[in-house]
Amino acid sequence: MAVPKKKTSKSKRNQRHAVWKAKAARAAEKALSIGKSVLTGRAQGFVYPIDETEEAED
């Protein structure tokens, strides 16, 4: 089992945590943007499945 040889400093720990949080924020922002473009019908270069049953009912 891998064991760290020395204690990680608080600054290193905080930096790693900040990077992790930033990735999540970036992913959420991108998902929201894609969702908005799909709802407005402006989605270009983004393929999403459309149920065939919905088309038949309309």
PQR file of N, CA, C, O and H, with PARSE charges and radii, in Angstrom:
ATOM      1  N   MET A   1       0.844  -1.181   0.000 -0.4000 1.5000
ATOM      2  CA  MET A   1       0.000   0.000   0.000 -0.0000 2.0000
ATOM      3  C   MET A   1       0.887   1.241   0.000  0.5500 1.7000
ATOM      4  O   MET A   1       1.881   1.296   0.724 -0.5500 1.4000
ATOM      5  N   ALA A   2       0.532   2.231  -0.806 -0.4000 1.5000
ATOM      6  CA  ALA A   2       1.333   3.455  -0.905 -0.0000 2.0000
ATOM      7  C   ALA A   2       1.092   4.353   0.301  0.5500 1.7000
ATOM      8  O   ALA A   2      -0.045   4.598   0.705 -0.5500 1.4000
ATOM      9  H   ALA A   2      -0.276   2.186  -1.395  0.4000 1.0000
ATOM     10  N   VAL A   3       2.190   4.833   0.861 -0.4000 1.5000
ATOM     11  CA  VAL A   3       2.115   5.718   2.026 -0.0000 2.0000
ATOM     12  C   VAL A   3       2.968   6.949   1.744  0.5500 1.7000
ATOM     13  O   VAL A   3       4.117   6.809   1.325 -0.5500 1.4000
ATOM     14  H   VAL A   3       3.114   4.634   0.533  0.4000 1.0000
ATOM     15  N   PRO A   4       2.432   8.166   1.964 -0.5600 1.5000
ATOM     16  CA  PRO A   4       3.249   9.355   1.718  0.2800 2.0000
ATOM     17  C   PRO A   4       4.435   9.418   2.678  0.5500 1.7000
ATOM     18  O   PRO A   4       4.307   9.071   3.852 -0.5500 1.4000
ATOM     19  N   LYS A   5       5.577   9.859   2.180 -0.4000 1.5000
ATOM     20  CA  LYS A   5       6.780   9.909   3.007 -0.0000 2.0000
ATOM     21  C   LYS A   5       6.783  11.115   3.943  0.5500 1.7000
ATOM     22  O   LYS A   5       7.301  11.048   5.058 -0.5500 1.4000
ATOM     23  H   LYS A   5       5.680  10.141   1.226  0.4000 1.0000
ATOM     24  N   LYS A   6       6.189  12.232   3.471 -0.4000 1.5000
ATOM     25  CA  LYS A   6       6.165  13.435   4.301 -0.0000 2.0000
ATOM     26  C   LYS A   6       4.771  14.039   4.282  0.5500 1.7000
ATOM     27  O   LYS A   6       3.979  13.782   3.376 -0.5500 1.4000
ATOM     28  H   LYS A   6       5.767  12.287   2.566  0.4000 1.0000
ATOM     29  N   LYS A   7       4.488  14.834   5.280 -0.4000 1.5000
ATOM     30  CA  LYS A   7       3.183  15.485   5.356 -0.0000 2.0000
ATOM     31  C   LYS A   7       3.070  16.544   4.261  0.5500 1.7000
ATOM     32  O   LYS A   7       4.007  17.301   4.011 -0.5500 1.4000
ATOM     33  H   LYS A   7       5.131  15.043   6.016  0.4000 1.0000
ATOM     34  N   THR A   8       1.912  16.581   3.618 -0.4000 1.5000
ATOM     35  CA  THR A   8       1.659  17.587   2.588 -0.0000 2.0000
ATOM     36  C   THR A   8       1.326  18.908   3.262  0.5500 1.7000
ATOM     37  O   THR A   8       0.562  18.949   4.227 -0.5500 1.4000
ATOM     38  H   THR A   8       1.150  15.966   3.821  0.4000 1.0000
ATOM     39  N   SER A   9       1.901  19.979   2.750 -0.4000 1.5000
ATOM     40  CA  SER A   9       1.666  21.285   3.350 -0.0000 2.0000
ATOM     41  C   SER A   9       0.231  21.748   3.088  0.5500 1.7000
ATOM     42  O   SER A   9      -0.427  21.275   2.162 -0.5500 1.4000
ATOM     43  H   SER A   9       2.522  19.946   1.967  0.4000 1.0000
ATOM     44  N   LYS A  10      -0.238  22.671   3.910 -0.4000 1.5000
ATOM     45  CA  LYS A  10      -1.589  23.192   3.759 -0.0000 2.0000
ATOM     46  C   LYS A  10      -1.759  23.899   2.423  0.5500 1.7000
ATOM     47  O   LYS A  10      -2.815  23.810   1.796 -0.5500 1.4000
ATOM     48  H   LYS A  10       0.297  23.056   4.663  0.4000 1.0000
ATOM     49  N   SER A  11      -0.726  24.598   1.991 -0.4000 1.5000
ATOM     50  CA  SER A  11      -0.841  25.330   0.726 -0.0000 2.0000
ATOM     51  C   SER A  11      -0.991  24.366  -0.460  0.5500 1.7000
ATOM     52  O   SER A  11      -1.778  24.623  -1.371 -0.5500 1.4000
ATOM     53  H   SER A  11       0.132  24.671   2.500  0.4000 1.0000
ATOM     54  N   LYS A  12      -0.242  23.265  -0.451 -0.4000 1.5000
ATOM     55  CA  LYS A  12      -0.373  22.269  -1.519 -0.0000 2.0000
ATOM     56  C   LYS A  12      -1.773  21.655  -1.498  0.5500 1.7000
ATOM     57  O   LYS A  12      -2.402  21.477  -2.541 -0.5500 1.4000
ATOM     58  H   LYS A  12       0.398  23.055   0.289  0.4000 1.0000
ATOM     59  N   ARG A  13      -2.244  21.337  -0.300 -0.4000 1.5000
ATOM     60  CA  ARG A  13      -3.573  20.745  -0.157 -0.0000 2.0000
ATOM     61  C   ARG A  13      -4.637  21.710  -0.662  0.5500 1.7000
ATOM     62  O   ARG A  13      -5.546  21.312  -1.391 -0.5500 1.4000
ATOM     63  H   ARG A  13      -1.733  21.482   0.547  0.4000 1.0000
ATOM     64  N   ASN A  14      -4.527  22.976  -0.276 -0.4000 1.5000
ATOM     65  CA  ASN A  14      -5.513  23.977  -0.687 -0.0000 2.0000
ATOM     66  C   ASN A  14      -5.472  24.218  -2.193  0.5500 1.7000
ATOM     67  O   ASN A  14      -6.509  24.414  -2.827 -0.5500 1.4000
ATOM     68  H   ASN A  14      -3.789  23.299   0.317  0.4000 1.0000
ATOM     69  N   GLN A  15      -4.278  24.200  -2.751 -0.4000 1.5000
ATOM     70  CA  GLN A  15      -4.137  24.391  -4.192 -0.0000 2.0000
ATOM     71  C   GLN A  15      -4.810  23.251  -4.951  0.5500 1.7000
ATOM     72  O   GLN A  15      -5.521  23.482  -5.929 -0.5500 1.4000
ATOM     73  H   GLN A  15      -3.436  24.041  -2.236  0.4000 1.0000
ATOM     74  N   ARG A  16      -4.583  22.028  -4.500 -0.4000 1.5000
ATOM     75  CA  ARG A  16      -5.194  20.866  -5.142 -0.0000 2.0000
ATOM     76  C   ARG A  16      -6.721  20.947  -5.031  0.5500 1.7000
ATOM     77  O   ARG A  16      -7.436  20.644  -5.986 -0.5500 1.4000
ATOM     78  H   ARG A  16      -4.005  21.840  -3.706  0.4000 1.0000
ATOM     79  N   HIS A  17      -7.205  21.354  -3.870 -0.4000 1.5000
ATOM     80  CA  HIS A  17      -8.641  21.486  -3.657 -0.0000 2.0000
ATOM     81  C   HIS A  17      -9.229  22.560  -4.572  0.5500 1.7000
ATOM     82  O   HIS A  17     -10.315  22.378  -5.121 -0.5500 1.4000
ATOM     83  H   HIS A  17      -6.625  21.601  -3.094  0.4000 1.0000
ATOM     84  N   ALA A  18      -8.523  23.670  -4.737 -0.4000 1.5000
ATOM     85  CA  ALA A  18      -8.998  24.764  -5.589 -0.0000 2.0000
ATOM     86  C   ALA A  18      -9.082  24.322  -7.049  0.5500 1.7000
ATOM     87  O   ALA A  18     -10.019  24.691  -7.757 -0.5500 1.4000
ATOM     88  H   ALA A  18      -7.640  23.818  -4.291  0.4000 1.0000
ATOM     89  N   VAL A  19      -8.118  23.544  -7.496 -0.4000 1.5000
ATOM     90  CA  VAL A  19      -8.136  23.042  -8.867 -0.0000 2.0000
ATOM     91  C   VAL A  19      -9.328  22.119  -9.063  0.5500 1.7000
ATOM     92  O   VAL A  19     -10.007  22.183 -10.088 -0.5500 1.4000
ATOM     93  H   VAL A  19      -7.356  23.245  -6.921  0.4000 1.0000
ATOM     94  N   TRP A  20      -9.582  21.268  -8.091 -0.4000 1.5000
ATOM     95  CA  TRP A  20     -10.699  20.335  -8.159 -0.0000 2.0000
ATOM     96  C   TRP A  20     -12.026  21.082  -8.234  0.5500 1.7000
ATOM     97  O   TRP A  20     -12.900  20.735  -9.028 -0.5500 1.4000
ATOM     98  H   TRP A  20      -9.030  21.216  -7.259  0.4000 1.0000
ATOM     99  N   LYS A  21     -12.169  22.114  -7.396 -0.4000 1.5000
ATOM    100  CA  LYS A  21     -13.402  22.908  -7.394 -0.0000 2.0000
ATOM    101  C   LYS A  21     -13.566  23.663  -8.709  0.5500 1.7000
ATOM    102  O   LYS A  21     -14.679  23.772  -9.224 -0.5500 1.4000
ATOM    103  H   LYS A  21     -11.460  22.396  -6.750  0.4000 1.0000
ATOM    104  N   ALA A  22     -12.462  24.190  -9.262 -0.4000 1.5000
ATOM    105  CA  ALA A  22     -12.528  24.945 -10.512 -0.0000 2.0000
ATOM    106  C   ALA A  22     -12.971  24.052 -11.665  0.5500 1.7000
ATOM    107  O   ALA A  22     -13.721  24.490 -12.538 -0.5500 1.4000
ATOM    108  H   ALA A  22     -11.558  24.102  -8.843  0.4000 1.0000
ATOM    109  N   LYS A  23     -12.510  22.801 -11.674 -0.4000 1.5000
ATOM    110  CA  LYS A  23     -12.919  21.871 -12.724 -0.0000 2.0000
ATOM    111  C   LYS A  23     -14.427  21.647 -12.674  0.5500 1.7000
ATOM    112  O   LYS A  23     -15.091  21.620 -13.711 -0.5500 1.4000
ATOM    113  H   LYS A  23     -11.901  22.445 -10.965  0.4000 1.0000
ATOM    114  N   ALA A  24     -14.960  21.489 -11.477 -0.4000 1.5000
ATOM    115  CA  ALA A  24     -16.391  21.258 -11.321 -0.0000 2.0000
ATOM    116  C   ALA A  24     -17.184  22.476 -11.776  0.5500 1.7000
ATOM    117  O   ALA A  24     -18.210  22.329 -12.439 -0.5500 1.4000
ATOM    118  H   ALA A  24     -14.421  21.511 -10.635  0.4000 1.0000
ATOM    119  N   ALA A  25     -16.726  23.667 -11.434 -0.4000 1.5000
ATOM    120  CA  ALA A  25     -17.413  24.890 -11.820 -0.0000 2.0000
ATOM    121  C   ALA A  25     -17.401  25.049 -13.336  0.5500 1.7000
ATOM    122  O   ALA A  25     -18.405  25.443 -13.930 -0.5500 1.4000
ATOM    123  H   ALA A  25     -15.892  23.786 -10.895  0.4000 1.0000
ATOM    124  N   ARG A  26     -16.263  24.743 -13.963 -0.4000 1.5000
ATOM    125  CA  ARG A  26     -16.143  24.848 -15.416 -0.0000 2.0000
ATOM    126  C   ARG A  26     -17.081  23.857 -16.104  0.5500 1.7000
ATOM    127  O   ARG A  26     -17.729  24.198 -17.094 -0.5500 1.4000
ATOM    128  H   ARG A  26     -15.447  24.424 -13.480  0.4000 1.0000
ATOM    129  N   ALA A  27     -17.153  22.641 -15.583 -0.4000 1.5000
ATOM    130  CA  ALA A  27     -18.022  21.615 -16.172 -0.0000 2.0000
ATOM    131  C   ALA A  27     -19.492  22.001 -16.030  0.5500 1.7000
ATOM    132  O   ALA A  27     -20.278  21.784 -16.952 -0.5500 1.4000
ATOM    133  H   ALA A  27     -16.627  22.364 -14.779  0.4000 1.0000
ATOM    134  N   ALA A  28     -19.869  22.568 -14.893 -0.4000 1.5000
ATOM    135  CA  ALA A  28     -21.249  22.987 -14.671 -0.0000 2.0000
ATOM    136  C   ALA A  28     -21.616  24.131 -15.609  0.5500 1.7000
ATOM    137  O   ALA A  28     -22.719  24.162 -16.155 -0.5500 1.4000
ATOM    138  H   ALA A  28     -19.231  22.745 -14.144  0.4000 1.0000
ATOM    139  N   GLU A  29     -20.696  25.067 -15.794 -0.4000 1.5000
ATOM    140  CA  GLU A  29     -20.941  26.200 -16.682 -0.0000 2.0000
ATOM    141  C   GLU A  29     -21.121  25.726 -18.129  0.5500 1.7000
ATOM    142  O   GLU A  29     -21.987  26.221 -18.850 -0.5500 1.4000
ATOM    143  H   GLU A  29     -19.801  25.042 -15.350  0.4000 1.0000
ATOM    144  N   LYS A  30     -20.292  24.765 -18.539 -0.4000 1.5000
ATOM    145  CA  LYS A  30     -20.380  24.227 -19.898 -0.0000 2.0000
ATOM    146  C   LYS A  30     -21.695  23.486 -20.103  0.5500 1.7000
ATOM    147  O   LYS A  30     -22.336  23.622 -21.145 -0.5500 1.4000
ATOM    148  H   LYS A  30     -19.589  24.363 -17.953  0.4000 1.0000
ATOM    149  N   ALA A  31     -22.094  22.703 -19.107 -0.4000 1.5000
ATOM    150  CA  ALA A  31     -23.348  21.952 -19.203 -0.0000 2.0000
ATOM    151  C   ALA A  31     -24.542  22.893 -19.297  0.5500 1.7000
ATOM    152  O   ALA A  31     -25.469  22.645 -20.067 -0.5500 1.4000
ATOM    153  H   ALA A  31     -21.573  22.593 -18.260  0.4000 1.0000
ATOM    154  N   LEU A  32     -24.524  23.958 -18.524 -0.4000 1.5000
ATOM    155  CA  LEU A  32     -25.608  24.940 -18.563 -0.0000 2.0000
ATOM    156  C   LEU A  32     -25.663  25.622 -19.924  0.5500 1.7000
ATOM    157  O   LEU A  32     -26.745  25.841 -20.469 -0.5500 1.4000
ATOM    158  H   LEU A  32     -23.770  24.159 -17.898  0.4000 1.0000
ATOM    159  N   SER A  33     -24.514  25.953 -20.466 -0.4000 1.5000
ATOM    160  CA  SER A  33     -24.445  26.596 -21.773 -0.0000 2.0000
ATOM    161  C   SER A  33     -24.998  25.681 -22.869  0.5500 1.7000
ATOM    162  O   SER A  33     -25.763  26.123 -23.726 -0.5500 1.4000
ATOM    163  H   SER A  33     -23.635  25.774 -20.024  0.4000 1.0000
ATOM    164  N   ILE A  34     -24.609  24.417 -22.836 -0.4000 1.5000
ATOM    165  CA  ILE A  34     -25.095  23.462 -23.830 -0.0000 2.0000
ATOM    166  C   ILE A  34     -26.604  23.285 -23.686  0.5500 1.7000
ATOM    167  O   ILE A  34     -27.324  23.227 -24.683 -0.5500 1.4000
ATOM    168  H   ILE A  34     -23.988  24.058 -22.140  0.4000 1.0000
ATOM    169  N   GLY A  35     -27.082  23.199 -22.445 -0.4000 1.5000
ATOM    170  CA  GLY A  35     -28.518  23.063 -22.211 -0.0000 2.0000
ATOM    171  C   GLY A  35     -29.303  24.245 -22.740  0.5500 1.7000
ATOM    172  O   GLY A  35     -30.368  24.067 -23.331 -0.5500 1.4000
ATOM    173  H   GLY A  35     -26.498  23.246 -21.635  0.4000 1.0000
ATOM    174  N   LYS A  36     -28.794  25.448 -22.537 -0.4000 1.5000
ATOM    175  CA  LYS A  36     -29.469  26.651 -23.041 -0.0000 2.0000
ATOM    176  C   LYS A  36     -29.514  26.652 -24.563  0.5500 1.7000
ATOM    177  O   LYS A  36     -30.537  26.991 -25.156 -0.5500 1.4000
ATOM    178  H   LYS A  36     -27.928  25.592 -22.057  0.4000 1.0000
ATOM    179  N   SER A  37     -28.404  26.272 -25.198 -0.4000 1.5000
ATOM    180  CA  SER A  37     -28.370  26.285 -26.664 -0.0000 2.0000
ATOM    181  C   SER A  37     -29.313  25.230 -27.238  0.5500 1.7000
ATOM    182  O   SER A  37     -29.924  25.453 -28.283 -0.5500 1.4000
ATOM    183  H   SER A  37     -27.572  25.997 -24.716  0.4000 1.0000
ATOM    184  N   VAL A  38     -29.435  24.094 -26.573 -0.4000 1.5000
ATOM    185  CA  VAL A  38     -30.357  23.059 -27.047 -0.0000 2.0000
ATOM    186  C   VAL A  38     -31.790  23.541 -26.917  0.5500 1.7000
ATOM    187  O   VAL A  38     -32.597  23.322 -27.821 -0.5500 1.4000
ATOM    188  H   VAL A  38     -28.938  23.913 -25.725  0.4000 1.0000
ATOM    189  N   LEU A  39     -32.120  24.189 -25.819 -0.4000 1.5000
ATOM    190  CA  LEU A  39     -33.492  24.666 -25.611 -0.0000 2.0000
ATOM    191  C   LEU A  39     -33.867  25.771 -26.592  0.5500 1.7000
ATOM    192  O   LEU A  39     -35.017  25.839 -27.025 -0.5500 1.4000
ATOM    193  H   LEU A  39     -31.464  24.366 -25.085  0.4000 1.0000
ATOM    194  N   THR A  40     -32.932  26.628 -26.946 -0.4000 1.5000
ATOM    195  CA  THR A  40     -33.233  27.717 -27.875 -0.0000 2.0000
ATOM    196  C   THR A  40     -33.166  27.262 -29.324  0.5500 1.7000
ATOM    197  O   THR A  40     -33.607  27.990 -30.214 -0.5500 1.4000
ATOM    198  H   THR A  40     -31.998  26.573 -26.594  0.4000 1.0000
ATOM    199  N   GLY A  41     -32.621  26.069 -29.584 -0.4000 1.5000
ATOM    200  CA  GLY A  41     -32.534  25.555 -30.939 -0.0000 2.0000
ATOM    201  C   GLY A  41     -31.307  26.032 -31.686  0.5500 1.7000
ATOM    202  O   GLY A  41     -31.216  25.850 -32.900 -0.5500 1.4000
ATOM    203  H   GLY A  41     -32.263  25.478 -28.861  0.4000 1.0000
ATOM    204  N   ARG A  42     -30.368  26.634 -30.994 -0.4000 1.5000
ATOM    205  CA  ARG A  42     -29.161  27.137 -31.640 -0.0000 2.0000
ATOM    206  C   ARG A  42     -27.997  26.164 -31.570  0.5500 1.7000
ATOM    207  O   ARG A  42     -26.885  26.509 -31.970 -0.5500 1.4000
ATOM    208  H   ARG A  42     -30.441  26.782 -30.008  0.4000 1.0000
ATOM    209  N   ALA A  43     -28.221  24.982 -31.081 -0.4000 1.5000
ATOM    210  CA  ALA A  43     -27.134  24.023 -30.890 -0.0000 2.0000
ATOM    211  C   ALA A  43     -26.536  23.633 -32.234  0.5500 1.7000
ATOM    212  O   ALA A  43     -27.221  23.058 -33.079 -0.5500 1.4000
ATOM    213  H   ALA A  43     -29.124  24.702 -30.756  0.4000 1.0000
ATOM    214  N   GLN A  44     -25.253  23.947 -32.431 -0.4000 1.5000
ATOM    215  CA  GLN A  44     -24.538  23.556 -33.633 -0.0000 2.0000
ATOM    216  C   GLN A  44     -23.342  22.718 -33.202  0.5500 1.7000
ATOM    217  O   GLN A  44     -22.598  23.102 -32.300 -0.5500 1.4000
ATOM    218  H   GLN A  44     -24.697  24.415 -31.744  0.4000 1.0000
ATOM    219  N   GLY A  45     -23.166  21.601 -33.834 -0.4000 1.5000
ATOM    220  CA  GLY A  45     -22.058  20.733 -33.491 -0.0000 2.0000
ATOM    221  C   GLY A  45     -22.311  19.913 -32.243  0.5500 1.7000
ATOM    222  O   GLY A  45     -21.393  19.283 -31.717 -0.5500 1.4000
ATOM    223  H   GLY A  45     -23.770  21.289 -34.568  0.4000 1.0000
ATOM    224  N   PHE A  46     -23.534  19.914 -31.767 -0.4000 1.5000
ATOM    225  CA  PHE A  46     -23.888  19.125 -30.602 -0.0000 2.0000
ATOM    226  C   PHE A  46     -25.036  18.213 -31.002  0.5500 1.7000
ATOM    227  O   PHE A  46     -26.112  18.694 -31.358 -0.5500 1.4000
ATOM    228  H   PHE A  46     -24.279  20.426 -32.195  0.4000 1.0000
ATOM    229  N   VAL A  47     -24.824  16.918 -30.950 -0.4000 1.5000
ATOM    230  CA  VAL A  47     -25.828  15.956 -31.378 -0.0000 2.0000
ATOM    231  C   VAL A  47     -26.485  15.365 -30.148  0.5500 1.7000
ATOM    232  O   VAL A  47     -25.802  14.903 -29.234 -0.5500 1.4000
ATOM    233  H   VAL A  47     -23.950  16.527 -30.661  0.4000 1.0000
ATOM    234  N   TYR A  48     -27.796  15.378 -30.121 -0.4000 1.5000
ATOM    235  CA  TYR A  48     -28.517  14.766 -29.014 -0.0000 2.0000
ATOM    236  C   TYR A  48     -29.676  13.957 -29.586  0.5500 1.7000
ATOM    237  O   TYR A  48     -30.276  14.363 -30.581 -0.5500 1.4000
ATOM    238  H   TYR A  48     -28.351  15.753 -30.863  0.4000 1.0000
ATOM    239  N   PRO A  49     -29.995  12.834 -28.981 -0.5600 1.5000
ATOM    240  CA  PRO A  49     -31.039  11.962 -29.529  0.2800 2.0000
ATOM    241  C   PRO A  49     -32.432  12.546 -29.330  0.5500 1.7000
ATOM    242  O   PRO A  49     -32.737  13.141 -28.297 -0.5500 1.4000
ATOM    243  N   ILE A  50     -33.255  12.363 -30.332 -0.4000 1.5000
ATOM    244  CA  ILE A  50     -34.660  12.777 -30.253 -0.0000 2.0000
ATOM    245  C   ILE A  50     -35.493  11.509 -30.322  0.5500 1.7000
ATOM    246  O   ILE A  50     -35.308  10.682 -31.215 -0.5500 1.4000
ATOM    247  H   ILE A  50     -33.007  11.880 -31.171  0.4000 1.0000
ATOM    248  N   ASP A  51     -36.415  11.360 -29.371 -0.4000 1.5000
ATOM    249  CA  ASP A  51     -37.256  10.162 -29.356 -0.0000 2.0000
ATOM    250  C   ASP A  51     -38.154  10.143 -30.579  0.5500 1.7000
ATOM    251  O   ASP A  51     -38.789  11.143 -30.914 -0.5500 1.4000
ATOM    252  H   ASP A  51     -36.566  12.032 -28.646  0.4000 1.0000
ATOM    253  N   GLU A  52     -38.202   8.993 -31.242 -0.4000 1.5000
ATOM    254  CA  GLU A  52     -39.034   8.853 -32.431 -0.0000 2.0000
ATOM    255  C   GLU A  52     -40.508   8.878 -32.062  0.5500 1.7000
ATOM    256  O   GLU A  52     -41.341   9.280 -32.874 -0.5500 1.4000
ATOM    257  H   GLU A  52     -37.687   8.181 -30.969  0.4000 1.0000
ATOM    258  N   THR A  53     -40.843   8.451 -30.843 -0.4000 1.5000
ATOM    259  CA  THR A  53     -42.249   8.433 -30.444 -0.0000 2.0000
ATOM    260  C   THR A  53     -42.800   9.858 -30.301  0.5500 1.7000
ATOM    261  O   THR A  53     -43.977  10.099 -30.570 -0.5500 1.4000
ATOM    262  H   THR A  53     -40.166   8.124 -30.183  0.4000 1.0000
ATOM    263  N   GLU A  54     -41.959  10.787 -29.883 -0.4000 1.5000
ATOM    264  CA  GLU A  54     -42.407  12.174 -29.754 -0.0000 2.0000
ATOM    265  C   GLU A  54     -42.716  12.762 -31.124  0.5500 1.7000
ATOM    266  O   GLU A  54     -43.683  13.510 -31.268 -0.5500 1.4000
ATOM    267  H   GLU A  54     -41.003  10.591 -29.664  0.4000 1.0000
ATOM    268  N   GLU A  55     -41.910  12.437 -32.132 -0.4000 1.5000
ATOM    269  CA  GLU A  55     -42.134  12.951 -33.462 -0.0000 2.0000
ATOM    270  C   GLU A  55     -43.436  12.387 -34.047  0.5500 1.7000
ATOM    271  O   GLU A  55     -44.165  13.099 -34.739 -0.5500 1.4000
ATOM    272  H   GLU A  55     -41.125  11.830 -32.015  0.4000 1.0000
ATOM    273  N   ALA A  56     -43.722  11.131 -33.772 -0.4000 1.5000
ATOM    274  CA  ALA A  56     -44.910  10.497 -34.300 -0.0000 2.0000
ATOM    275  C   ALA A  56     -46.175  11.088 -33.676  0.5500 1.7000
ATOM    276  O   ALA A  56     -47.202  11.182 -34.348 -0.5500 1.4000
ATOM    277  H   ALA A  56     -43.130  10.554 -33.210  0.4000 1.0000
ATOM    278  N   GLU A  57     -46.119  11.485 -32.412 -0.4000 1.5000
ATOM    279  CA  GLU A  57     -47.277  12.031 -31.723 -0.0000 2.0000
ATOM    280  C   GLU A  57     -47.607  13.432 -32.180  0.5500 1.7000
ATOM    281  O   GLU A  57     -48.773  13.828 -32.176 -0.5500 1.4000
ATOM    282  H   GLU A  57     -45.284  11.409 -31.866  0.4000 1.0000
ATOM    283  N   ASP A  58     -46.580  14.203 -32.580 -0.4000 1.5000
ATOM    284  CA  ASP A  58     -46.808  15.600 -32.978 -0.0000 2.0000
ATOM    285  C   ASP A  58     -47.400  15.707 -34.331  0.5500 1.7000
ATOM    286  O   ASP A  58     -47.651  16.813 -34.809 -0.5500 1.4000
ATOM    287  H   ASP A  58     -45.633  13.881 -32.582  0.4000 1.0000
TER
END
